[in-house]
Amino acid sequence: MKNKTLATEFILLGFSTDFSINLFLFVLFLLVYVTTVVGNSLIIHVIIINPQLHTPMYFFISKLSFIDLCNSSSAVPKMLKDLLSAHRTISLVACLIQVNTLLLMGTTECLLLVLMAYDRCLAICLPLHYHVLMKWSMCHRFTALIWIFGLLLIILPSLLMPVALCNPNQINHFMCESLAVLHLSCDRNYSKEYVIFLLSFITILLPFTFIVISYVCIIISVLKIHSAERAKAFSTCTSHLTVVAMYFGTGMVTYLGPSQEKSSNQGKYVSIFYVIIAPLLNPLIYSLNNREVKKTFAKLKTCPPLLLLRFHEQL
């Protein structure tokens, strides 16, 4: 530590130094980000104004859209600015805020997907007890619990094992991602990497295992009902399964895969999927696979003032 200087700001290397490539990426990611914001905002709006969508499943979908908005907005605006800038610096405080925000949103989304799997499992396996087990008070408690649990998983390791970051201050990423930042640690303490692996096991692998068990129970229950009702029962789960496969797949590659070297570009390219692509696709997946959501979108196009008036009357 005597021969090392602590870093107060960092240089994000991004994708390329070629301005034409960066300009193309700027236009592409700007369109993606605008579509993400509009799509997730519409999903939240549609769920609020349509009384038929006031169910636990859609309540969790609206929370998922909110998390996607926060997840994408915590990294993409800064990335867009850097794509058109020659000085891609970020302060230590801003970098730490971005790291913790991304970790909190990622952890909360994983836990929320577990909660959505639990909701579908109760709805299909125990339909007679569903409204008792998933009443609104329980939905709000479950949601608060995953936020609190996510905060504890992010804050406690940071307090117990603080990391000093040294020069050289170059981060081979387009954002302050936890593993990329950890490579700048002044002391090459492998226990910190083990802690990240343990947290990844708790927030990625265990939730994924619970989701798999839930869908095994769902499949067993679906096979017991009449063939004409099987497709209808399982159709409510296809959107959730698609999101789970996309989100947990990239998370496992990033945090549970082999340790990456500083020069590796794999981390930043995989991060594109869960920070940029997943928040874009989630509203499309849930809207295209859902008849009620599509009906509300159609009504919103034809008579938005009438829908807003009904919503205010309900309030």
N, C-alpha and C positions, 0 to 999 in steps of 0.2 A: 504493500500500500504506500510505502514511502516514495517509490519511484513512479507512482501513477497519479494522474490528475482526474478529479471527478468531473463528469460531463454535466453542463448546465443546459445544453440544447443538443438536438440531434438532427442529422441529415437523413431524410428519407430518400433512398435511391430510386424508388418507384419502378417503372417498367422499362423505360428507355431514355436515352439522351437525345434521340432523334426527334426534332420538333414536329416533323410531319406525322410520325407515328403517334406522338403524344396528342397532336391535334385531332387525329382520327379517334383515339381512345377517349378524348374529352367529349366529342360529339356523341359517341356511342354510349358512354357511361352517363352523360347528362340525360339522354333520352330514357335510359333505363331507370335512372333515379326519379325523374319526373313521373314516369309511368308507375313506379313503385309507390310514390307518395299519393298519387291520384287513386290508384287501385286499392290500397289499404285504407285510405280515407273513405272511399266509397263503400267498402265492405262494412266498416264501422257505422257509417251513416245509414246504410240499408238495414242493418240489424236493429238499429235504434228505432227507425220509423215504422218498421213492419211488426205489428203485434204477434203475428204468427211465428216470428223468429225469436220471440222472447222465451227461449228454452235454454237449459244449461249448455247444450252443445254449441249453440250460436253465441252464447255468453263467452265461452272459452275461445271461440273463433275470433271474436272481437278483441279479446285480450292478446291473441296471437298476432293480429294485424297491428295492434299498438306496439308490441315488442318489435315486430319487423320494422316499423317506422323508426323507432329509436335506434335499433341495431344499424340500419342503413345510414341514418342521419349522423351517427356518431363518427363515421369514417369517410363516407362518399364526398360530402362538401369539401373537406380538406384535401382529399385526393384530386378532385376536379380543379381546385386552385393550384395545386402543385404541378398538374399536367401542363399548365400554361405559364409556369414560373421557373426561372433558372435557379432560384434559391428555395430549396425544399426543406426548410428548417422547421422544427417544432420545439417549443420549450419543454423543459423537464416536467413542469407542472401539467401542461397540456397533454404531454405524452402519457403521464401516469393516469390522468383523468380518462383519456381515451382507452387505455389498457383495461382499467377497472370497469368502465362502462360496457365495453365489448364483452368482458368476462361475465358481468352481471346479466346482460341481456341473453347471452348464449346459455348460461346456466338456467335462467328462468324459463327460456323457451324449451329446453330439454325437459324440465320438470312439468311444464304446462302440457307438453305432448303426452307425458305419462298420465296426467290428469284427464286428458281427452280420451285416452285409451281406456282408462278406468270407467269413464262416463259411458262409452259405447259398450263396454263389457256388462255393466249393470243394466243398460237399456235392453240388451239382447238376451242376456242370460237370466236376469231377474226382472222381467218387465212389470210384474205385479207390485214389486217393492221399490221400483225405480224412483217414483215421485216422493217417496218417504226418505230414501237414502240420499237423493240428490236434490233436496229442496234448496231454495234460494239462499237461506242462511248458511248451509253447508258449502255452496258454491263460493260465496264470499269468503268464508273461512279458509277453504282450500287455496283460493287465490292469494289471500294475505300470507298464508303459510309458506307458499313457494317463493314469494318475494322476500320474506324474512330469512328463509333458509338460504336463498341465493346470496343475500347480503352477507350472512355469516360466513359462507364458504369463500367469499372474496375478501372480506375484511380481516378475519382472524389470521390467515396465513401471511398477509401483508404486515400485520402488527408483530407476529411472532418471529418472522424471518424476513426482516427488511433487506433489500438488495441495494448495494451501492453500485452505481453505473459509471464506468470510466471511459476515457478516450482510448482508441478511436471511436468517434461518436456516430458512425455510419450504420444505419439500420437497413438491411437488404429487404425492404418491404415498402408498400404504399401507405402503410399505417403503423401505429404502434401496437403490434401484435405481441402477446405475452412471450412466446418462445423466441421471437426475433429480438425482443428487448433483453431477454435473459442472457443472450450471447454477449452482451456488453457488461456483464457482471464483473466487478473488479477481482473477485476471487472465484475461481472455477470450482464452486462448491456443488458437487453432484447431488447433495441432499436436497437442494432446491428443485432440481429436475425430478427427483423422486416424489417430492411433495406435489408438483404439478401433475405427475403421472397418477398419483393417488387421488387427487381431486378430479382428474379426468375420469378415473375409474368410477368415482362416486356419482359424477354428474352426467356421464355418457354411457358407460357400459352397464351399470346397474339399472338406470332408467330404461335402456334399450331391452334388457333382459325382462323387465317387468312388462313392457309393451308386448314382447313376443309371447309371454305367458298369457297375457290378456287375450291376445288374438287366437291362441290355441283354444282357450275356453270359448271364445266366440264361434270359432269354426265347429267345435263339438256341438254347441247349442244349435247352430244353423243347420247342421246335418240332420238334426232330430225333427225339424219342422218340415212341412210339406214343401215339395219342390217349387210350387208356384210362388211361395213367399220367400224362398231363399235369396233370390236376387235382390228383392226389395230390402231384406234385412241386412244384407252385406253391402248394399250400395252406399249406405251411410258411412261405411268404413274405408272405402277406396281412396277418398281424398286424403284422409288422415294417414293411411299407409304410404301414399305417395310422398307426402311431406316428411314423414318419419324416415323413409329410405334415403331421401335426398339430404336431409339435415344431419342425421346421425352418421351416414356414410362419410360425408366430408369431415365431420368432427372426429371420427375414429382415425381417419387417415392423418389428420393434423396432430392430434394430441396423444393417440395411442400407437402411432406408427413408430418406425425407427427414428432415433435421434438424428436431427438434421444438422448439417454443417452450416457455417456462416455463409458460405458462397452458394448454398442451395437456393434455387428459385422455386422449389416445390411448394413451400409454405405460402408464398404470396399468391400463387396461381390457384391453390386449393381454397384460400380465403375468399377468392372472388365468388365462389359458389354459395357460401353461407352468409356473406355480408352483402353481396350485390344480387346474385341470381335468385337465391331462395326467397328473399323478401319480395322480389318481382313476381315469382311464379305462384306463391302461396295464395294471393287473392284470385288469380286466374284458376287455380286448381279447385278452390272451394266454390267459386261462382259458376264455372262451367259444368261441374258435377252436381249442381244443386238446383232443383226446379223452382223452389220458392225464391231463392236469391235472384234467379234469372227473371222471374215474374216481376219482382220488385224493381229490378233494373229497367224493365220494359215500361212499367208504370211511371217510374221516375223520369223517363225520357218524354213521355206524353203529357203527364200532368204533375210536375214537381210541386207547384203551389198547393194543390189539393192535398198531397201527401204531407207536406209540412203543416198545413192547417190541422189535419187529423192528429198529427203528432203533438202539436201544441194543445189541442183539446184534451188529449190523454193526460198531459202534464197538469 
